Amino acid sequence: MAFFNQLPDSVLQWLAIFLSIIIEALPFVFLGAILAGFIEVYVTPDLVQRYLPKNKFLRILFGTFVGFVFPSCECGIVPIINRFLEKKVPSYTAVPFLATAPIINPIVLFATYSAFGNSVRFLMLRLLGAVLTAFVLGFMLAFLVDDNILKSSAQPVHSHNYSKEKAGKKVFLAMGHAIDEFFDTGRYLVFGTLIASAMQIYVPTRILTTIGGNPLTAILVMMLLAFILSLCSEADAFIGASLLSTFGLAPVLAFLLFGPMVDIKNLMMMAKSFKSRFIIQFVSVSALMITVYCLLVGVV
């Protein structure tokens, strides 16, 4: 205790924010790891091909909207996406799911509705922005750029066939994979959270509010703030609502769209599995789409 008393107040605040983000994020990372473990054991490439639509556009739409029934926070989505890609789910299906699942799941939509005074309009604007951005990302991967987004080190050398294993052993193997995934992903979460919490303390908020003087810079500032704060998507609507009077509708909408898609801890976890080229494409296309969408919303 005496050791902590000797630390500067800013360091104590840094540690407090770090712990709060970790405590908030770990349950979702754990859930994501468990889902990834069960996907590894129970989902085969043949099963994926059997149930996925054959048409590319329908596959993009499937990935965009499946988050309604297969929800995940951005804290735990990366290991799930990684496992789907290993099971031969096309990247143009998996990446739209990566973009929308933290936003369009029922918990987040209800939180958005409640935080903004039971506003159906704000809920629909957030939903539409996420869907449009995800569809553009899927279209890009389906028709315009290389859709092989996994690093070679993240791709399995060979796939195991678990179909002949007994039910009890399958569960045991799934949990074993989940534990490995949890600790493997967790170290990137911790490192990303350390950076995110430090930036919350050492990047003055007044700088961000000062440069947010016109609609475009305000939108860019709020996306930067979402990246810095690295909030969980289940809680970000309440923070966004508190900033509405300061920044206005369009910048706050950008805050709520960009943060669940791209934040520090999520980016660190993506860097573990995805090629740098794809990460740059993902961030730049997401930022551009959200900026244009929010500018249009602001005009209308």
C-alpha positions in Angstrom: 0.0 0.0 0.0 2.9 2.4 0.8 4.3 1.7 -2.7 1.1 2.9 -4.3 1.0 6.0 -2.1 4.4 7.0 -3.5 3.2 6.9 -7.2 2.1 10.1 -9.0 -1.7 10.7 -9.2 -1.6 10.4 -13.0 0.0 6.9 -12.7 -2.7 5.8 -10.2 -5.4 7.1 -12.5 -3.7 5.2 -15.4 -3.8 2.0 -13.4 -7.4 2.5 -12.3 -8.6 3.0 -15.9 -6.5 0.1 -17.1 -8.1 -2.2 -14.5 -11.6 -0.9 -15.3 -11.1 -1.6 -19.0 -9.7 -5.0 -18.4 -12.5 -6.0 -16.0 -15.0 -4.8 -18.5 -13.4 -6.5 -21.5 -12.2 -9.9 -20.1 -15.7 -11.5 -19.8 -16.3 -10.8 -23.5 -12.8 -12.0 -24.5 -13.5 -15.2 -22.5 -16.9 -15.7 -24.2 -15.2 -15.1 -27.6 -12.5 -17.6 -26.8 -15.1 -20.2 -25.7 -17.1 -19.7 -29.0 -13.8 -19.9 -30.9 -13.0 -23.2 -29.2 -16.3 -24.8 -30.0 -16.1 -23.5 -33.6 -12.8 -25.2 -33.9 -14.1 -28.6 -32.8 -17.7 -28.6 -34.0 -17.7 -26.5 -37.2 -16.1 -28.2 -40.3 -15.3 -26.6 -43.6 -17.9 -28.9 -45.2 -20.5 -27.7 -42.7 -19.7 -24.1 -43.5 -20.0 -24.6 -47.3 -23.3 -26.4 -46.8 -25.1 -23.6 -45.0 -23.5 -20.5 -46.6 -25.3 -18.9 -49.5 -23.7 -19.6 -52.9 -24.0 -16.1 -54.2 -21.3 -13.6 -53.1 -23.8 -10.7 -52.5 -25.9 -13.0 -50.3 -22.8 -14.1 -48.4 -21.9 -10.5 -47.7 -25.4 -9.8 -46.5 -25.3 -12.9 -44.4 -22.1 -11.8 -42.7 -23.5 -8.3 -42.2 -26.7 -9.3 -40.4 -25.7 -12.5 -38.6 -24.7 -10.4 -35.6 -28.4 -10.0 -34.8 -28.5 -13.7 -33.8 -24.8 -14.3 -33.1 -23.9 -11.3 -31.0 -20.4 -10.5 -29.8 -18.6 -7.5 -28.2 -15.6 -6.1 -30.1 -13.5 -7.3 -27.2 -14.1 -11.0 -28.2 -14.9 -10.8 -31.9 -11.4 -11.2 -33.3 -10.7 -14.8 -32.1 -14.2 -15.8 -33.5 -13.4 -14.2 -36.9 -10.0 -15.9 -36.9 -11.5 -19.3 -36.3 -14.2 -18.8 -39.0 -11.6 -17.8 -41.5 -9.6 -21.0 -40.7 -12.9 -23.0 -41.3 -13.0 -21.5 -44.9 -15.6 -18.9 -44.3 -14.9 -16.3 -47.0 -13.3 -13.1 -45.7 -16.0 -11.1 -47.4 -18.5 -12.8 -45.1 -16.4 -12.8 -41.9 -15.2 -9.2 -42.1 -18.8 -7.7 -42.3 -19.6 -9.7 -39.2 -16.4 -8.3 -37.6 -17.7 -4.8 -38.3 -21.4 -5.1 -37.4 -21.6 -7.7 -34.6 -20.4 -5.3 -31.8 -23.0 -2.7 -33.0 -26.2 -4.5 -34.2 -26.5 -7.1 -31.4 -29.7 -6.6 -29.3 -27.9 -5.5 -26.1 -26.0 -2.7 -27.8 -29.1 -1.6 -29.8 -31.2 -1.4 -26.6 -28.4 0.5 -24.8 -28.3 3.0 -27.7 -32.1 3.4 -27.5 -32.0 3.9 -23.8 -29.0 6.2 -23.6 -30.4 8.7 -26.1 -33.8 9.1 -24.4 -35.6 6.2 -26.1 -34.6 7.5 -29.5 -35.6 5.2 -32.3 -34.0 7.6 -34.8 -30.5 7.5 -33.2 -30.8 3.7 -33.0 -31.7 3.4 -36.7 -28.9 5.8 -37.7 -26.3 3.8 -35.8 -27.7 0.5 -37.3 -27.7 1.9 -40.8 -24.2 3.3 -40.6 -22.8 0.0 -39.4 -24.6 -2.0 -42.1 -23.5 0.3 -44.9 -19.8 0.2 -43.7 -19.9 -3.5 -43.3 -21.4 -4.1 -46.8 -18.7 -1.9 -48.4 -16.0 -3.8 -46.6 -17.4 -7.1 -47.8 -17.8 -5.8 -51.4 -14.2 -4.6 -51.3 -12.9 -8.1 -50.3 -15.3 -9.9 -52.7 -14.5 -8.0 -55.8 -11.6 -5.4 -55.5 -8.7 -6.6 -53.3 -7.0 -9.8 -52.2 -9.4 -11.6 -49.9 -6.7 -13.7 -48.2 -6.4 -11.6 -45.0 -4.9 -14.1 -42.5 -1.2 -14.1 -41.8 0.6 -17.3 -42.8 1.5 -17.8 -39.2 -2.2 -17.7 -38.2 -3.3 -20.3 -40.8 -3.4 -23.9 -39.6 -0.8 -26.2 -41.3 -3.4 -29.0 -41.2 -7.0 -29.3 -39.9 -8.0 -31.9 -37.4 -11.0 -34.1 -37.8 -13.0 -34.2 -34.6 -16.1 -35.8 -36.0 -15.2 -39.3 -34.7 -14.5 -38.2 -31.2 -16.9 -38.9 -28.4 -19.2 -36.2 -27.2 -17.5 -35.8 -23.8 -14.0 -35.6 -25.4 -15.3 -33.0 -27.9 -16.3 -30.7 -25.1 -13.0 -31.2 -23.4 -11.1 -30.4 -26.6 -13.2 -27.3 -27.3 -12.5 -26.0 -23.8 -8.8 -26.7 -24.2 -8.8 -24.7 -27.5 -10.7 -21.9 -25.7 -8.1 -21.7 -22.9 -5.3 -21.5 -25.4 -7.2 -18.8 -27.4 -8.0 -16.8 -24.2 -4.3 -16.6 -23.1 -3.0 -16.0 -26.6 -5.5 -13.2 -27.3 -5.4 -11.9 -23.7 -1.8 -10.7 -23.9 -2.7 -8.5 -26.9 -5.7 -7.2 -25.0 -3.5 -6.3 -22.0 -0.9 -4.5 -24.1 -3.6 -2.6 -26.0 -5.4 -1.6 -22.9 -2.2 -0.3 -21.3 -1.8 2.1 -24.3 -5.5 3.0 -24.4 -5.6 3.9 -20.7 -2.4 5.9 -20.9 -3.8 7.9 -23.8 -6.9 8.7 -21.7 -4.7 10.2 -19.0 -2.0 11.9 -21.0 -3.9 13.2 -24.1 -5.7 16.4 -22.9 -9.4 16.4 -23.8 -9.3 20.1 -24.3 -7.1 19.7 -27.3 -9.7 17.4 -28.9 -12.6 19.8 -28.2 -10.6 22.8 -29.5 -9.8 21.3 -32.9 -13.4 20.0 -33.4 -14.6 23.4 -34.6 -16.3 22.4 -37.8 -18.4 19.3 -38.8 -15.6 17.4 -40.6 -12.9 18.0 -37.9 -15.5 17.3 -35.2 -16.3 13.9 -36.8 -12.6 13.1 -37.1 -11.9 14.2 -33.5 -14.7 12.0 -32.2 -13.4 9.0 -34.1 -10.0 9.6 -32.6 -11.6 9.9 -29.2 -13.4 6.5 -29.7 -10.1 5.0 -30.7 -8.4 6.4 -27.6 -11.1 5.5 -25.1 -11.5 1.9 -26.4 -14.9 1.6 -24.7 -16.9 -1.6 -24.8 -19.8 -1.3 -27.2 -22.2 -2.2 -24.5 -21.3 1.0 -22.6 -20.2 3.5 -25.3 -23.7 4.9 -26.0 -23.9 6.4 -22.5 -20.6 8.2 -23.0 -21.7 9.3 -26.4 -25.0 10.7 -25.1 -23.0 12.8 -22.6 -21.0 14.3 -25.4 -24.1 15.1 -27.6 -24.5 18.7 -26.4 -20.8 19.5 -26.9 -20.3 18.0 -30.4 -23.7 17.4 -31.9 -25.4 14.5 -33.6 -23.1 13.6 -36.5 -19.8 13.6 -34.5 -21.3 11.5 -31.7 -22.7 9.1 -34.3 -19.1 8.7 -35.7 -17.9 8.0 -32.2 -20.5 5.2 -31.8 -19.7 3.7 -35.2 -15.9 3.9 -35.3 -15.1 2.8 -31.8 -16.6 -0.8 -31.9 -14.9 -1.3 -35.3 -11.5 0.1 -34.6 -10.0 0.8 -31.1 -6.6 0.2 -29.6 -7.2 -3.1 -28.0 -9.1 -4.5 -30.9 -6.3 -3.4 -33.3 -3.7 -5.1 -31.2 -5.6 -8.4 -31.4 -6.2 -8.0 -35.1 -2.4 -7.5 -35.6 -1.8 -10.9 -34.2 -3.7 -12.7 -37.0 -4.4 -10.4 -39.9 -2.1 -9.1 -42.6 -0.9 -5.5 -42.2 -2.3 -4.7 -45.7 -5.8 -5.7 -44.7 -5.7 -3.9 -41.4 -4.8 -0.7 -43.2 -7.6 -1.3 -45.7 -10.1 -2.1 -43.0 -9.3 1.0 -40.9 -9.1 3.4 -43.9 -12.3 2.2 -45.6 -14.2 2.2 -42.2 -13.0 5.7 -41.4 -13.9 7.0 -44.9 -17.3 5.4 -45.0 -18.2 6.6 -41.4 -17.0 10.1 -42.2 -19.1 10.4 -45.4 -22.1 8.9 -43.8 -22.0 11.1 -40.7 -21.4 14.2 -42.9 -24.6 13.3 -44.9 -26.5 12.7 -41.6 -25.4 16.1 -40.4 -26.6 17.8 -43.6 -29.9 16.1 -43.6 
